[in-house]
């Protein structure tokens, strides 16, 4: 058989809520059987059982077996209450295993198969008793789908969106391992690309013990003593295990974290024998030999066997005979049984043993078998290479670690699987040279997001994953949910510190598309500095090549090399522990020194840097819905919008500043005051050049006049900031340069913007006017209304992204006045910020993601390969959901009586297109007015929705299908509406809309149309 990789693993077993806990328990030899004294069981167990002298109070119990979060699976609470908790555990643990494997079904085109097994329970019987006691009528179809084994695998596929084969596997105790055997065959046959294997067993209601029957399978004292001279039976338990498999070649290509390799497997049956429960050594020996043959492995290579080992004298003796026949000549093969510590978890037993072997071959340790005492006579033969593992010990053989797992089912179905240690991982990038790691955390609530973040931080501290692995898992291996937070760092310690600290979580409402619409904002000169963006060269794929290309064009145009002004230097890294470089903060004149002292060089480098960053981000999925810019930045905005071609734009920028440089010099002064106050300072030689915000303006004019204004402000206790500009931009002093620029533009072809654009001159949207040379004449000589431009942008776009160093965050804080939740996101650091350039960009990407902007994470990676580590699953908001609980019983939805004739109709809502408010409504519905809370029709529908879905927190925008509704619930909804109205409303009328408000309008419209009520 072709090799199959184990790439994901999850479990809930006695004493273990995670794989890590399970392994720790095994290595430390912990007995996790629950043994409660009789006094504690009074009230939980009938007195007749507790008073029976044969009562044994021992059971393998798991924590919180009835806890579940329906929203994680888009399941209505009412349906969750009717679903067997074992099936819910199957879904939950299967989902966690897929997360462990970094598989996101909605993002993965691979065919994912489900091979599932579940145990028997009395849940359906309990539901019937509860509902009968309440006088309710049961929906037989809902009860069947929720509880019968036939639907367990398909239910997982349906809830997780898996499109490969969906197969229920039932062979009693060997079901789980048989499911894995079939899944591996399906992968090898290319029936699926990924296989989810899961087995779940949960005794409902919970079992705390049993009555020992002499000669039966139960242990007389509540201890499972596999292969012991005192072996007398087993102890039953609950548990669920899920495994994710891929073809080994595929897992290598995908850079998966491989836990182990399945080399081969085999299955057979004992056939005819003296009794149905009897086992035969010959059949067990044959299945072992077949598995080794298919695996192309010699018996001598097997260092450990996880045996069925149920602790029954006859079963253990037969199994040891078969093992001895195959492995007896081996140099050393250690045999163990996890049942000695967790009990016999029935259908999940084989996978529990398989999980132990996966961990053993991966980590090179073999855990002890408990409670052996004196071994059985058949174990102690000196001539055999077989021995019991009775302590935590190292793998006994040299070479690649190869082990095997047996599972034998009641009824005679025998399975044996050969497992090998994983291949050594390929070389991974060291985190000291890797770019900063951006770790994305999301969940379905703020509290769950913070719990997930803490669990991830703890995992990073433990060394389960490096920062870069955590970033990769978060970006590619998890669904991105509504409640979001993130962390950025190179350091594992710092990253873990950020994650383990609770913080405010941003929630996406996603109802208003403008909230995620992005506007690129291009600042002008004033905050530029040498080597700006240099730290992005190695961390943002494509940026360096674009920037160097633009600078090469500019260098040719001006006759000298500009690339040194943007070359990488140590300034891309912090120079001190302080977050602020106070010298740069207060001495802003330093920004224009060095290679950028020349205005031509400053304009060329600033424009090239902005355009390169905008183009590169666009290639990586960040495409603006609008653009605007300040002064020089407006030229960049126009270029991104398609008004100028890139080469033409570079030429225009160079010629524009050359024309300006030929004019008499001037000065520009930033003042923190309203525009009216700034206007009052104007006069001969002084003009208002820019209004950037309610208290942020720029004056410009002759050097002498501006110096006089600056002195006047100082006398009045006010202060202005001289900008690093040698000319008075946006004043009449540049009229000659503007006229010459217009002449130049007449020889170029300018196009109408393909992206909506906001103009400097008006602060409003601009169209074809931007193609007029006269516009760019006025743009150079008239004031910049940047504050108004930002207001216009914020009215349409919820995310403003600053391309290049600037003051957007400060300005947007001033203009928005708290009226709108607008995100202002800088992508480059200010000159005085002691932060690495790539950290600032990664934080910007995190803020964009947090705001709901979709990014191409694969394209943003500076390394070609993605490495996957082991991180905890996304936390869920679970609560106890058991219909027989007294509290839940009162709140449980009363099932409606659904006649069979209404359950499956041609107008089933499953075939209706899901719609939002206003979609696909009848014309008449548009004339029906509804108000939340005062319309009888909507109140009636809300009551029916509560009954059907089990959810009371409803509003007009609540969506039936988003809350877990499906076709069967749709049938119950139609029946409930008919009962409430006394007439049957057709499904095509009800499901013209799926929101509560929309559905009420459509129902009312149908009533008006049919004359049932008046408009």
Secondary structure, 3 states (H helix, E strand, C coil): CCCEEEEEEEEEECCECCHHHHHHHHHCCCCCCECCCHHHHECCECHHHHCCCCEECCEECCCCCCEECHHHHCCCHHHHHHCCHHHHHHHHHHHHHHHHCCCCCCCCCCCEEEEEEECCCCHHHHHHHHHHHCCCCCCHHHHHHHHCHHHHHHHHHHHHCCCCCEEECCCHHHHHHHHHHHHHHHHHCCCCCEEEEEEEECCCCCCCCEECCCCCCECCCCCCCCCECCCCCECEECEEEEEEEEEHHHHHHCCCCCCEEEEEEEEEECCCCCCCCCCCHHHHHHHHHHHHHHHCCCHHHEEEEECCCCCCHHHHHHHHHHHHHHHCCCCCEEEECCHHHHCECHHHHHHHHHHHHHHHHHHCEECCCCCCCCECHHHCCCCCCEEECCCCEECCCCCCCEEEEEEECCCCEEEEEEEEECCCCCCCCCCCCCCCEEEEEEECCHHHHHHHHHHHHHHHHHCCCCHHHHHHHHHHCCCCCCEEEEEEECCHHHHHHHHHCCCCCEECCCCCHHHCCEEEEECCCCCCCCCCCHHHCCCCCCHHHHHHHHHHHHHHHHCCCCHHHHCCCHHHCCCCCCCECHHHHHCHHHHHCHHHCCHHHHHHHHHHHHHHHHHHHHHCCCCCCEEEECCHHHHHHHHHCCCCCHHHHHHHHHHHHHHHHCCCCCEEEEECCCHHHHHHCCECCEEEEEEEECCEEEEEECHHHHHHHHHHHHHCCCCEEECCCCCCCCCHHHHHHHHHHHHHHCCCCCCCCCCEEECCCCCCEECHHHHCHHHHHHHHHCCECHHHHHHHHHHHCCEEEECCCCCHHHHHHHHHCCCCCCEEEECCCCCCECCCHHHHHHHHHHHHHHCCCCCCHHHHCCCCCCCCCCCCCCCCCCEECCCCCHHHHHHCCCCCCCCHHHHCCCCCHHHCCCCCCCCCCCHHHHHCCCCCCCCHHHHHHHHHHHHHHCCCCCCCCCECCCCCCCHHHHHHHHHHHHHHHCCCCCHHHHCCCCEHHHHHHHHHHHHHHCCCCCC
